[in-house]
Structure formats: structure tokens, C-alpha cells
Amino acid sequence: MKKEILIIKNNTNEGPGMLENIAQEQKIKYTIIDLDKGQVIPSPENYDAIVVLGGPDSANDNNEKMQRELVFIQEVIKLKKPYLGICLGLQTLVKAAGGQVIKSPVKEVGFRDNEGNYFTVELTLEGVQDPLFDGLGKSLNVFQLHGETVELSQNKVNMVLLAGGKFCKNQIVKVGSNAYGIQCHFELTPEMFELWINEDSDLQKLNKEQLRSDYKNMIEDYTKVGERLFLNFLKLSGI
């Protein structure tokens, strides 16, 4: 039977970007569910890997949408299905596994911090050794768009920090044997980037031309890192 990925969108404008491009290039079957449009999450049992994307919601929201999403992710963890969460997808993973989601000490937005330095994440020893980062360096330039962060817990499922940041410590987390959460965004395509800087209220507060200039300067390396990361995830998922 052909392998299939389930991709969950929390926000219509926050799509899978590079991951969808890779799936199409490699002729990998995938299904996209848009929770922003009220679509129902199917059972994870019928899929070989799960991807949960970002959005403006909080994993702490006490509404039906978020409660169903957290229960779904708990089932994914229980079934030990390969999981990749981006931004909110990291926060829902940690929350579902028994950790906490809290206000970030610094709201990280765009390519640069308030001091004008590029946002980077630094792999931990565990991160360097993890197959998700095969072929990648220890320090990665990233694009950020979040106001909350996570606190890890070992109460229910083992959590390991794979990469940290200067302001927001817990940037990339592994839960159990094959569930990964990434706070930053590696999935942006040029089309998504333009959509986001024109639509997102936090990005609109930044200098649009500076954002475009930063993206242009790093797009080659940014794309290589994103593609390698997603290919590594597909490989470790057996897809």
C-alpha cells in the first residue's frame, strides 16, 4: 500500500510549503485537513506520518477545536506515528505530552531579533546525533513567528531538547521515539513569504523591504536546510 502523510492546517494561510513541494516531487500521497475551515481530523491510524502546522491559536485555548487537536496528538503519540509539528504544531505536541505552553520571554518575529541579529538555533548534543539533522550544521538561521514557548516535562513521555535559541530556549523538541516539534519555520516558499508579510499583523509591524532583503540574502541556504530537514523526516518515517 502506498505511504500517505496527513497534514493538518491550523490556519488556512499557513500551509505545508516546501514539504508539499517535496511530497509532489517524490510522488508521495498526502491529505491536507484545514481546521480553520471546520474540517474534521481523521484517525491517525490510516496514515504513515503526521504533520501539524502553525497558526494564531494557543495550545492553551479551551475550545472544541483545540481540545480535539490535543486528543488527536495524544493518540498519535500512543500509536508512535512519526510526527512533525511546526510552531503551534510544536506547542500542541508538548502540551499533549504533558508539558506546558507559556508566554515567550521575547516575541520572536521575522529573521532578526530586536538587536538586529539574525535568529539562529543551536543544536544540542542530542540534536547533532539525531537523524532529523543529518547533513545539516550545528547552527541554523531561522524564521520566527511566535509569542508563546514551551516548558518540557518528563511526567508522561520522554522529552529531549534538540535545539535552543538565545531568547526562547526550547526551539526544537523530540517527544518519545519519533515525534518532533519545531518552533521556528523551515517550510516557507517565496509565495508563502509574500503572503505572510502582507497578511500577518506581527510581520506587518516590521520593515517589509528589510524582510524581503533578508529573505533574498538567505533563500538559497534557507531552502537547502528546509528541504534536507523534511527529506530526513520522510526517511526516518519510512516514506
N, C-alpha and C positions, 0 to 999 in steps of 0.2 A: 504494500500500500504506500502511496506517495506521502512523504512527510509534509506536515502542514503547521504553519505558525498562526497563532491567534494574536492579533494586535488590537489593543484597547486604547481608544482615544478618550481622554477626559474633556478635551476641548476640540471643537471642530477645526480650529486653525492650527492646532498642534499635532501635525501628522508624523508619520514614521520617517519621512525624508530619505536619507541615504539608505536606511535599512530596506525600505520598499524598493528603491532602485536596485539594490543588490539582489533582493528576492526575485525581481523580474529578470535581471540579467542571468541568474542561475536557474531560472525556471522553477523556483520554489513556490509551492502553493501557500497562500495566506488568506486569512479572513480578517477584515477590519470591522470592529464594533465601535460605534460612536455613542458614548454615553451622554454626550451633550444633546443628542437628538432623541434621547429616551430609549435607545436600543437596549435589548436585554443581553446580559452576558451569558453565553452558553457554558455548559460544563467543560472544565479544563481536561477532562478525561480523553476527549477525542482529538487533542492537539499534542504536538511533539515539543513545542516551546511556546512560551507566553511572553509578550512584550506589553508593558503598560507605560503609556506616555504621560507627558506633563499636562498642566492646566492650572487655572487660578484657584481651584478648590483647596481646602485644607484636609489633611487626613483626619483632623480632629472634628470635622463637620459632623453634626448629629442629624443627618438627614438620610432618607432611604437610599439614595444613590450611593453615598459613601459607605454606609453600613453593608450594603450588598457587595460593594467592591472589596471591602476588607474581608468579608466572609469568603469571597471567591479566592482571594490571595492566600488565605489560610488553607483552603483546600489545595491550591497549587503547591504550597509548601509540604502539606501532608502527603501528596502524591509524588513529591520530589520531581516535579516537572521543571525543566530548565526555564528560568525566569530572568528577564531583563527589564528593570524599571528605570525610567529616566525622569529626573526631577521629582514631580509628585509621585511617580512610579517607585522611586526610592523611598519616599516618606511613607507611602501606603504599605510597602514591603516591611519596613522596620516596625511600623505600628501594628501590622497584622501579626508580626512575630514576637510581640511583647515589649518592644522598645517604645520610645516617646518621640513625639514631634513637638518642637518648641520654636519660639521666635528666634530667628538667627541674630547673633550679636551685631552683624552687619548685613544689610540688604545688598546682595551681590547682583549687579545688573550690567550686562554688556561684556566687553572684553577687558576693561580696565577697572581697577579699584579707585577709590577716592583720591589716592595719591598719584594717579596716572600710570601705575604699573600694571602690566598685563596679569590677569588672573592665571594662576597655574595650580595644578595639583601635583603632589609629590607621592610617588608610590612608596608604600611601606615595604618592609622585608617580605611580608606575606604577599603583597601586591606584585612585587618583582617576580616572585615564584609562581604566581597564578597564571594558568593558561589563557585567561582573558586578555592578558597584556603581552602575549608572545609577539616578538618583533617590534615592540614599542620601547621607547626610552623611559627613564625613571621619572622625568619631569615633563608634564604635558600642558601646553597652553589651552585654555578652555573658554567657552562662552557661558556666562551665568545669567540666570533669571529666576531668582527665588528670594523669598523673605522669611522662610522657615528652614529649620535644620533638624537633625535627628540626634537622639541620645541612644546609645546602644545598651542592650541588656542581654544577659545570658539566662534569663529565667525560663524560657521555653525552648528556644532554638539557638544554637551556637552562632554568634555574630562575630565577624572578623573585619577589621578596618583595613582596606586595601590601598586607600589613598586619602591624603589630607590636604587641607588648604591653610593659608595664612590666617584668615579670619574665621572661616567656617571649617572647623576641624574635620568633621566626618563627611567626606566628599564621595567616596566610593566604598560600598559595604558588601560583604558576602554573607548570606544567611544560609546556614546548612551547607549542603554539598554543591549546589548548583543554582542558587538564586542570587542574582546580582542587582544592586541598586546604585545608580549613578546620579549625583546631584546636578552636575553640570550637563551641558548639551553638546554632544558629539554628532548629532544627526542632521544638523542644518544643511540644506541645499540653498543655492543663491535665491531661488524663488521663495522659499520659506523665510529666509533672512529679510528680504524686502517686505514681505507680508507682516512679519513681526515688528519691524521698526516703524511701520506705518499704522499698526493696529494696537500694539501693546502700550498701556498707559505708562508703565515704568520706563520702557525704552524711549517713548516719546519725550521724556524729560531730558534725554541726553542729546548731544550734538549729532545729528543724523549723518552729516558728512564725515565726522570723525569715526563713527561706527562703520561707515562704508569703506573708509580708508584702511581701518584696522582689518576688516574682513578681507579686503583685496590683498593686503600685505601678507596675510597668513593663510589664504584659502588653499594653497597647494598642500602645505603641511597639515592643515586642519582636515582637509578631505582625506588625505592618506591615513591619518590617525583614525578618523571615524570609520573608514572602510575596513581597516585592519581590525579594529575593535569588534565590529559587527561580524566580520568573517570568522574571527576567533570564537565569538559566541555561537555562531551556527555550527562550527566544527565541534565544540565541546558539547553541543546539544545533539550531536549525531545526525545533523541535517546536511 
